[in-house]
Amino acid sequence: MLADTFESLESITARTQMVNILVALLKKTPAEIIDRVVYIIEERLWPDWKGLPELGVAEKSIIRAIAVATGQSDDVVERTAKTLGDLGKAAESLISTVREKQKRTTSLLSFVTSRRELTVSRVYDTFVRIAMAQGEGSKDIKIRLLSGLLAEASPKEARYIVRFAEGKLRLGVGEATLMDALAVAFGGGSFARPIIERAYNLRADLGEVARVVATKGIEELKALKPVVGIPIRPMLAERHNNPKEILEKVGGVGFVEYKYDGERAQIHKKGDEVVIFSRRLENITHQYPDVVDYVKRGVKAEEAIVEGEIVAIDPDTGEFKPFQELMHRKRKHDVMSVVKEIPVRVYLFDLLYLNGVDYTVKPLPERRKALEEVIEKNEGLDIAEYITAKNPVELEKFFMGAISDGAEGVMVKAIHKDSIYQAGTRGWLWIKFKRDYRSEMIDTVDLVVVGAFYGRGRRGGKFGALLMAAYNEEKDVFETVCKVGSGFTDEDLNQLPDLLKPYIVDKKPARVVSNIQPDVWVVPKLVAEIIGAELTLSPLHTCAVGKVRGDAGISIRFPRFIRWRDDKSPEDATTSNELFEMYKNQLKKIAEKPGEGEAT
């Protein structure tokens, strides 16, 4: 049933049809395995934040497993995959040949009874065993387990087993589409979607949400609260560059705090146990043993979930250092030596949970008051610098002070009665006001790689440019913005093939909206920081198409690569709506300069 559903999903792109197909699948799925089905659709075995091993099966190992299961050589498997353009289809074709031979040499009854049915639980459990196989001899174990599955699979099942092992299911189903389907299947209709989404935002585990709603009903999801040790999806901000309009959007009065150039961290404390999650909800506790100590001493609560920014500090001057310095903390070994070289300070700005009380449902002033009461500052733990601004002059003055102190800019937050912590949501309750917004497009954006082009001349034979896209959160798709080929170092270019290889596919990914055909398509996974001269209209690109002009989307003129943002997921990238707002603000600035016109 699952393979048939995947085949149906693969053949369509309309989100409504996808939801209907998923609803039918979820309703037929036994409640006790529905979490596994959801994980498989998401192309994972468990949420990333659990810190468990990834599948870790190399392409060569997959080829060997197919060869073992079909009695062919590795070369035959490779040639078949090259001909069909897909390792999954190669497995399907070769398994089909094996099955035909078996039918001809055995009776139909013997053929049917000799095959053991592959259940979702068996496939999932086998993949778990593959992931857990570590250390010496693990490669052979992974090949043996995978070939065993393929040997018992139908041709169609083999296609999707191989694609799952590759991380290339190609279903085009995002989290938003899955939540729509869960709402219809178990919540009675689309009106239950906000309940499903809030539960997911508090648990960051769509498999668990599916299991709870399927076994206990929608009312059980309404009662979910934060749990220490399970990350909450972070609240996100819009961006703007006009102090007057920023204050208007937050209700006339804004809570303004420094926006530090650091790593956003969600910190969980239970007794003496401290766990730190990144913006992408990855467990990064091992990178910050010093932060663990600061929190143990400074957060005066038995249970708490607080949020803040971890900032690198110059040990000689005490000044802020740029975000890139924190990348050295990713070393798995010798972390303590890096701690001495690159000390950090944590600036807390929110409280999400405290001693049994869910603070995400409380307005910001109440959260901030409770945060200040529970924090005892020490040499590495502090509260983010802030003021309450009632007019643009106050906001502008504080903004300039933040810049002079080495911050990126400020965050302006609403403080009215509805200023709750909207986990996993981007909105005008929080607004980024950064220094680079002060002219055209000096500010950077975070875009997602969806394609690549081969270079010419010195870059001949390797990738020389990338097709970049913004995230349309309303449609749950990625819309192209620009083709970027400058800003890369030789080392960057040399690393591109290995970086892109796990995500290259033979046709346009279902969630990508593009009028441009790159040399290779790339599944939306990698996020890069991009800067350009200005935003302009383009008849080729699909970002916010039709919002400014019916036949044009928004593009970036003279884009340049800055750095990879491996701390951000594709859905955390700059949205199409953000780029549209930036374009409108750019037009306002141009209108204020007599004699200057729009560049097209």
TORMIGU-62766 format. One line per 3 residues: number of its first residue (from 1); their letters; for each residue x negated, y negated, z negated of C-alpha. Coordinates in steps of 0.05 Angstrom, whole numbers, plus 5000, padded with zeros to 4 digits. Each point is the difference from the previous one (the first is absolute). Layout:
<nodes>
NUM> a> X/Y/Z ~ ... .
</nodes>
This chain:
<nodes>
1> mla> 5000/5000/5000 ~ 4944/4952/4982 ~ 4963/5011/5066 .
4> dtf> 5064/4990/5039 ~ 5013/4935/4963 ~ 4929/4976/5014 .
7> esl> 5009/5015/5074 ~ 5064/4959/5000 ~ 4967/4942/4964 .
10> esi> 4941/5001/5048 ~ 5045/4990/5060 ~ 5035/4937/4975 .
13> tar> 4981/4929/4979 ~ 5066/4970/4978 ~ 5000/4992/4925 .
16> tqm> 5075/5013/4993 ~ 4992/5067/5034 ~ 4940/5017/4957 .
19> vni> 5040/4986/4937 ~ 5058/5044/5024 ~ 4952/5058/5014 .
22> lva> 4966/4992/4932 ~ 5067/4997/4964 ~ 5020/5066/5031 .
25> llk> 4933/5031/4980 ~ 5003/4974/4928 ~ 5071/5024/4989 .
28> ktp> 4981/5071/5022 ~ 4936/5001/4959 ~ 5004/5037/4932 .
31> aei> 4991/4949/4945 ~ 4943/5038/4968 ~ 4955/4990/5061 .
34> idr> 5024/4933/5025 ~ 4940/4963/4971 ~ 4954/5045/5042 .
37> vvy> 5039/4986/5063 ~ 4995/4926/4988 ~ 4924/5005/4988 .
40> iie> 4991/5039/5064 ~ 5039/4948/5040 ~ 4955/4947/4968 .
43> erl> 4939/5041/5022 ~ 4975/5010/4930 ~ 5000/5053/4945 .
46> wpd> 5009/4952/4942 ~ 4998/4925/4986 ~ 4931/4969/5009 .
49> wkg> 5001/4972/4929 ~ 4996/5070/4970 ~ 4928/5002/5022 .
52> lpe> 5004/5072/5024 ~ 4958/5025/5058 ~ 5019/4985/5072 .
55> lgv> 5010/5058/5048 ~ 4929/4993/5027 ~ 5003/5045/5062 .
58> aek> 4953/4977/5055 ~ 5020/5006/5073 ~ 4948/5054/5012 .
61> sii> 5030/5041/4944 ~ 5070/4993/5028 ~ 4974/5023/5068 .
64> rai> 4967/5060/4966 ~ 5065/5017/4963 ~ 5040/4999/5065 .
67> ava> 4948/5043/5033 ~ 5003/5051/4943 ~ 5076/5001/5000 .
70> tgq> 5005/5010/5076 ~ 4939/5044/5013 ~ 4970/4947/5046 .
73> sdd> 4932/4966/5000 ~ 4990/4930/4973 ~ 4983/4978/5071 .
76> vve> 5068/5024/5026 ~ 5036/4963/4945 ~ 4961/4936/5015 .
79> rta> 5013/5005/5075 ~ 5074/5012/4988 ~ 5004/4940/4954 .
82> ktl> 4964/4957/5050 ~ 5048/5022/5056 ~ 5062/4989/4958 .
85> gdl> 4972/4938/4965 ~ 5021/5025/4932 ~ 4971/5053/4952 .
88> gka> 5070/5014/4974 ~ 5026/5016/5070 ~ 4939/5042/5012 .
91> aes> 5017/5042/4939 ~ 5072/5005/5023 ~ 4979/5023/5069 .
94> lis> 4950/5052/4976 ~ 5046/5027/4946 ~ 5055/5005/5052 .
97> tvr> 4955/5044/5043 ~ 4985/5044/4940 ~ 5074/5008/4984 .
100> ekq> 5016/5019/5072 ~ 4947/5054/4998 ~ 5028/5026/4934 .
103> krt> 5070/5004/5029 ~ 4975/5040/5060 ~ 4961/5050/4957 .
106> tsl> 5050/5011/4944 ~ 5075/5010/4995 ~ 5042/4937/4988 .
109> lsf> 5020/5026/4931 ~ 4928/5013/4980 ~ 4979/4931/5026 .
112> vts> 5055/4965/4960 ~ 4988/5039/4935 ~ 4924/4996/5004 .
115> rre> 4999/4925/4993 ~ 5007/4970/4931 ~ 5044/4938/5000 .
118> ltv> 4962/4936/4986 ~ 5037/4961/4946 ~ 4987/4927/4982 .
121> srv> 4975/5022/4932 ~ 4951/5050/5029 ~ 4972/4950/5051 .
124> ydt> 4996/4945/4947 ~ 4967/5046/4948 ~ 4949/5024/5052 .
127> fvr> 4982/4929/5017 ~ 4992/4985/4926 ~ 4951/5059/4995 .
130> iam> 4963/4972/5061 ~ 4994/4932/4967 ~ 4977/5029/4934 .
133> aqg> 4945/5042/5033 ~ 4938/4961/4982 ~ 4925/5011/4998 .
136> egs> 4959/5057/5029 ~ 5039/5047/5045 ~ 5060/4953/5002 .
139> kdi> 4996/4992/5076 ~ 5009/5075/5012 ~ 5057/5002/4950 .
142> kir> 5036/4943/5034 ~ 4992/5033/5069 ~ 5025/5067/4973 .
145> lls> 5062/4969/4967 ~ 5017/4958/5060 ~ 4990/5057/5050 .
148> gll> 5044/5044/4956 ~ 5057/4950/5006 ~ 4992/4994/5075 .
151> aea> 4998/5076/5008 ~ 5070/5004/4972 ~ 5028/4936/5030 .
154> spk> 5046/4993/5060 ~ 4970/4959/5057 ~ 5039/4939/4980 .
157> ear> 4982/5008/4927 ~ 4927/5006/5020 ~ 5003/4933/5036 .
160> yiv> 5021/4963/4937 ~ 4957/5040/4952 ~ 4939/4979/5040 .
163> rfa> 5023/4928/5006 ~ 5011/4997/4925 ~ 4930/5027/4989 .
166> egk> 4974/4946/5047 ~ 5042/4945/4967 ~ 5035/4987/5066 .
169> lrl> 5072/5022/4995 ~ 5021/4943/5046 ~ 5071/4996/4973 .
172> gvg> 5004/4925/4995 ~ 5036/5003/4933 ~ 4980/4947/4949 .
175> eat> 5019/4994/4927 ~ 5056/4951/5016 ~ 5032/5049/5048 .
178> lmd> 4995/5056/4949 ~ 5032/4957/4946 ~ 5057/4983/5048 .
181> ala> 5012/5075/5010 ~ 4998/5016/4925 ~ 5051/4945/4987 .
184> vaf> 5048/5029/5051 ~ 4988/5073/4981 ~ 5005/4993/4924 .
187> ggg> 5023/4930/4984 ~ 5064/4998/5041 ~ 4977/4949/5051 .
190> sfa> 4953/4943/5016 ~ 5025/4961/4939 ~ 4958/5047/4957 .
193> rpi> 4936/4980/5036 ~ 4980/4947/4948 ~ 5006/5053/4945 .
196> ier> 4956/5048/5039 ~ 4950/4946/5014 ~ 4995/4975/4929 .
199> ayn> 4990/5071/4975 ~ 4944/5009/5051 ~ 4969/4933/4980 .
202> lra> 4997/5023/4927 ~ 4974/5070/5015 ~ 4960/4992/5065 .
205> dlg> 5019/5072/5015 ~ 5055/5009/5052 ~ 4998/5076/4990 .
208> eva> 5018/4992/4927 ~ 5054/4950/5016 ~ 5030/5049/5050 .
211> rvv> 4998/5057/4950 ~ 5034/4958/4945 ~ 5055/4974/5044 .
214> atk> 5012/5068/5031 ~ 5003/5037/4933 ~ 5029/4947/4953 .
217> gie> 5034/4949/5044 ~ 4994/4926/5014 ~ 5019/4979/4929 .
220> elk> 4937/5033/4974 ~ 4958/4956/5046 ~ 5033/4938/4972 .
223> alk> 4974/5017/4931 ~ 4927/5008/5020 ~ 4950/4956/4963 .
226> pvv> 4925/4991/5007 ~ 4957/5055/4972 ~ 4929/4988/4976 .
229> gip> 4953/5039/5046 ~ 5046/4995/5061 ~ 4984/4938/5042 .
232> irp> 5053/4949/5019 ~ 4998/4974/5071 ~ 4975/4928/4996 .
235> mla> 5042/4939/5012 ~ 4978/4962/5062 ~ 4999/4926/5019 .
238> erh> 5018/4957/5059 ~ 4953/4945/5023 ~ 5009/4926/5012 .
241> nnp> 4956/4938/5005 ~ 5046/4941/4982 ~ 5002/4985/4925 .
244> kei> 5068/4965/5004 ~ 5033/5057/5038 ~ 4967/5052/4956 .
247> lek> 5032/4970/4938 ~ 5067/4994/5035 ~ 4997/5075/5016 .
250> vgg> 4988/5020/4928 ~ 5055/4956/4973 ~ 4967/4932/4988 .
253> vgf> 4953/5021/4944 ~ 4944/5051/5009 ~ 4954/5040/4957 .
256> vey> 4932/4990/5033 ~ 4939/5044/4986 ~ 4932/5010/5030 .
259> kyd> 4996/5049/5058 ~ 4934/5035/4988 ~ 4958/5032/5054 .
262> ger> 4998/5068/4967 ~ 5032/5069/4998 ~ 5072/5002/4977 .
265> aqi> 5008/5051/4945 ~ 5059/5031/4964 ~ 4975/5024/4932 .
268> hkk> 5035/5053/4959 ~ 4985/5009/4926 ~ 5025/5055/4954 .
271> gde> 4965/5003/4934 ~ 4926/5002/5017 ~ 5012/5026/5070 .
274> vvi> 4993/4949/5056 ~ 5015/5011/5074 ~ 4988/4948/5054 .
277> fsr> 5036/5002/5067 ~ 4982/4959/5062 ~ 5047/4959/5042 .
280> rle> 5008/5064/5042 ~ 5015/5038/4936 ~ 4935/5040/5003 .
283> nit> 4970/5019/4933 ~ 4937/4957/4995 ~ 4987/5010/4926 .
286> hqy> 4932/5031/5012 ~ 4976/4936/5035 ~ 5014/4956/4939 .
289> pdv> 4977/5032/4935 ~ 4988/4930/4973 ~ 5072/4980/5015 .
292> vdy> 5024/5061/4962 ~ 4961/4976/4940 ~ 5027/4929/5006 .
295> vkr> 5072/5024/5004 ~ 4992/5048/4941 ~ 4976/4943/4957 .
298> gvk> 5044/4944/5028 ~ 5069/5029/5014 ~ 5033/5005/4932 .
301> aee> 5054/5051/5016 ~ 5010/5074/4995 ~ 5029/5003/5071 .
304> aiv> 4995/4946/5053 ~ 4995/4988/5074 ~ 4967/4935/5018 .
307> ege> 4978/4970/5066 ~ 4941/4957/5017 ~ 4941/4985/5045 .
310> iva> 4932/5030/4989 ~ 4948/4948/5021 ~ 4925/5008/5010 .
313> idp> 4959/4952/4958 ~ 4930/4974/5011 ~ 4963/5024/4938 .
316> dtg> 4953/4941/5002 ~ 5050/4943/5010 ~ 5068/5029/4980 .
319> efk> 5028/4976/5068 ~ 5047/5042/5042 ~ 4970/5044/5053 .
322> pfq> 5038/5021/5064 ~ 5045/5061/5004 ~ 4949/5037/5043 .
325> elm> 4954/5007/4940 ~ 5050/5047/4968 ~ 4991/5050/5057 .
328> hrk> 4936/5023/4966 ~ 5044/5026/4944 ~ 5026/5054/5047 .
331> rkh> 4937/5041/4990 ~ 5020/5065/4967 ~ 4932/5007/4966 .
334> dvm> 4958/4953/4959 ~ 5059/4954/4986 ~ 4970/4975/4935 .
337> svv> 4940/4970/5036 ~ 5048/4962/5046 ~ 5039/4977/4939 .
340> kei> 4937/4965/4976 ~ 4984/4971/5069 ~ 5071/4977/5014 .
343> pvr> 5038/4985/4937 ~ 5074/4984/5005 ~ 5054/4962/4963 .
346> vyl> 5074/5017/5000 ~ 5052/4944/5006 ~ 5068/5027/4982 .
349> fdl> 5062/4967/5029 ~ 5060/5046/4987 ~ 5030/5050/4952 .
352> lyl> 5043/5057/5029 ~ 5011/5045/4940 ~ 4989/4996/4925 .
355> ngv> 5014/5051/4946 ~ 5062/5030/5032 ~ 5027/4936/5029 .
358> dyt> 5006/4991/5076 ~ 4976/4929/5014 ~ 5008/5004/5075 .
361> vkp> 5074/4981/4991 ~ 4983/4938/4959 ~ 4987/4930/5028 .
364> lpe> 4928/4976/5006 ~ 4999/4953/4940 ~ 5020/5057/4954 .
367> rrk> 4949/5047/5031 ~ 4945/4948/4994 ~ 5016/4983/4928 .
370> ale> 4998/5074/4980 ~ 4935/5009/5038 ~ 4966/4943/4963 .
373> evi> 5024/5027/4933 ~ 4972/5069/5012 ~ 4932/4979/5028 .
376> ekn> 4940/4985/4957 ~ 4948/4970/5046 ~ 4929/5026/5001 .
379> egl> 4937/4991/5043 ~ 5031/5038/5058 ~ 5075/4990/4991 .
382> dia> 5038/4935/5009 ~ 5066/4971/5023 ~ 5002/4969/5070 .
385> eyi> 4992/4924/4999 ~ 5069/4968/5011 ~ 5045/4939/4994 .
388> tak> 5074/4986/5011 ~ 5007/4952/5059 ~ 5061/4955/5007 .
391> npv> 4977/4960/5061 ~ 4955/5007/5061 ~ 4947/4954/4970 .
394> ele> 4990/5046/4940 ~ 4997/5061/5045 ~ 4950/4968/5048 .
397> kff> 4955/4977/4943 ~ 4999/5069/4967 ~ 4988/5032/5069 .
400> mga> 4938/4957/5011 ~ 4976/5017/4930 ~ 5007/5074/5015 .
403> isd> 4960/4992/5064 ~ 4944/4963/4965 ~ 4997/5055/4947 .
406> gae> 4989/5052/5055 ~ 5070/5029/5006 ~ 5033/5014/5067 .
409> gvm> 5058/4954/4985 ~ 5062/5008/4956 ~ 5062/5042/4992 .
412> vka> 5065/4962/4990 ~ 5054/5040/4965 ~ 5073/4988/4985 .
415> ihk> 5020/4995/4927 ~ 5076/4997/5006 ~ 5046/5053/4970 .
418> dsi> 4994/5045/5061 ~ 4924/5001/5001 ~ 4995/5074/4985 .
421> yqa> 4941/5044/5022 ~ 5023/5025/5068 ~ 4956/5062/5005 .
424> gtr> 4981/5019/5071 ~ 5034/4938/5028 ~ 4975/4939/5037 .
427> gwl> 5039/4936/4988 ~ 5001/4926/4983 ~ 4997/5012/4925 .
430> wik> 4925/5001/5009 ~ 4964/4956/5051 ~ 4927/5000/5018 .
433> fkr> 4969/4931/5011 ~ 4928/5010/5022 ~ 4947/4949/5019 .
436> dyr> 4993/5026/5071 ~ 5072/4980/5016 ~ 4978/4928/5005 .
439> sem> 4991/5000/5077 ~ 5027/5041/5057 ~ 4975/5071/4991 .
442> idt> 4939/4997/4955 ~ 5036/5049/4955 ~ 4989/5074/5012 .
445> vdl> 5055/5053/5011 ~ 4999/5075/4988 ~ 5019/5039/5062 .
448> vvv> 5006/5075/5016 ~ 4961/5037/5054 ~ 5048/5032/5051 .
451> gaf> 4954/5009/5060 ~ 4929/4995/5025 ~ 4965/4980/5065 .
454> ygr> 4934/5024/5027 ~ 4947/4947/5007 ~ 4958/4976/5058 .
457> grr> 4927/4983/5009 ~ 4963/5008/4934 ~ 5062/5032/4971 .
460> ggk> 5010/5048/5059 ~ 5018/5070/4979 ~ 5027/4980/4932 .
463> fga> 5059/4961/4973 ~ 4992/4926/5010 ~ 5068/4971/4977 .
466> llm> 5061/5018/4958 ~ 5074/4987/5011 ~ 5027/4970/4935 .
469> aay> 5071/4996/4974 ~ 5042/4969/4945 ~ 5051/5037/4959 .
472> nee> 5074/4986/5013 ~ 5030/5019/4932 ~ 5072/4993/5025 .
475> kdv> 4991/5050/5056 ~ 4945/5042/4967 ~ 4956/4994/5062 .
478> fet> 4933/4969/5020 ~ 5000/4944/5052 ~ 4938/4981/5039 .
481> vck> 4967/4933/4987 ~ 4932/4999/5033 ~ 4942/5038/5030 .
484> vgs> 4937/4987/4959 ~ 4930/5013/5025 ~ 4957/4948/4965 .
487> gft> 4973/4998/4930 ~ 4975/5072/4999 ~ 4929/5016/4982 .
490> ded> 4963/5055/5038 ~ 5009/5043/4939 ~ 5075/4987/5001 .
493> lnq> 5004/5021/5073 ~ 4958/5062/4989 ~ 5047/5022/4943 .
496> lpd> 5064/4988/5039 ~ 5004/5069/5034 ~ 4996/5037/4933 .
499> llk> 5046/4950/4966 ~ 5054/5006/5054 ~ 4993/5073/5017 .
502> pyi> 5049/5028/4947 ~ 5054/4953/5024 ~ 4994/5002/5076 .
505> vdk> 5061/5030/5036 ~ 5017/5013/5072 ~ 5062/4956/5004 .
508> kpa> 5027/4937/4969 ~ 5018/5012/4927 ~ 5075/4995/4988 .
511> rvv> 4994/4942/4952 ~ 4958/4957/5047 ~ 5034/4948/5044 .
514> sni> 4953/4980/5056 ~ 5001/4975/5072 ~ 4925/5012/5005 .
517> qpd> 4969/5068/5017 ~ 4934/5010/4964 ~ 4949/5052/5021 .
520> vwv> 5019/5041/4938 ~ 5059/4994/4953 ~ 4987/5000/4925 .
523> vpk> 5049/5019/4945 ~ 5012/4938/4956 ~ 4955/5015/4940 .
526> lva> 4940/4953/5001 ~ 5006/4927/4977 ~ 4950/4946/5019 .
529> eii> 4994/4927/4981 ~ 5002/4955/5061 ~ 4990/4926/5011 .
532> gae> 5014/4957/5062 ~ 5001/4929/5027 ~ 5075/4994/5001 .
535> ltl> 5066/5035/5009 ~ 5030/4996/5069 ~ 5056/5030/5042 .
538> spl> 4987/5060/5044 ~ 5043/5035/5052 ~ 4962/5065/4986 .
541> htc> 5003/5007/4925 ~ 5061/5024/4961 ~ 4990/4967/4932 .
544> avg> 5063/4960/4982 ~ 5020/5002/5074 ~ 5059/4955/5015 .
547> kvr> 4997/4961/4935 ~ 4966/4940/5031 ~ 5014/5014/5074 .
550> gda> 5041/5055/5030 ~ 4945/5031/5042 ~ 4940/4990/4955 .
553> gis> 4969/5027/4937 ~ 4949/4969/4953 ~ 4926/5012/5012 .
556> irf> 4933/4977/4973 ~ 4953/4959/5043 ~ 4926/5019/4996 .
559> prf> 5009/5054/4946 ~ 4939/5024/4962 ~ 4989/5061/4956 .
562> irw> 4981/4983/4928 ~ 5001/5065/4960 ~ 5039/5064/4988 .
565> rdd> 5053/4997/4946 ~ 5000/5071/4974 ~ 5034/4974/4938 .
568> ksp> 5064/4988/5040 ~ 5049/5048/5031 ~ 5031/4986/5069 .
571> eda> 5064/4976/4967 ~ 4960/4950/4959 ~ 4975/4966/5063 .
574> tts> 5022/4931/5021 ~ 5072/5003/5024 ~ 5029/4976/5065 .
577> nel> 5042/4952/4960 ~ 4939/4971/4964 ~ 4967/4986/5067 .
580> fem> 5064/4968/5025 ~ 5001/4954/4938 ~ 4926/4984/5011 .
583> ykn> 5015/4982/5073 ~ 5056/4953/4979 ~ 4955/4966/4950 .
586> qlk> 4946/4992/5053 ~ 5051/4966/5045 ~ 5017/4952/4944 .
589> kia> 4927/4981/4992 ~ 4992/4990/5075 ~ 5062/4955/5000 .
592> ekp> 4968/4957/4946 ~ 4939/4987/5045 ~ 5018/4951/5056 .
595> geg> 4973/5018/5068 ~ 4988/5073/4984 ~ 5043/5054/5033 .
598> eat> 5011/5073/4990 ~ 4949/5048/5030 ~ 5033/5055/5038 .
</nodes>
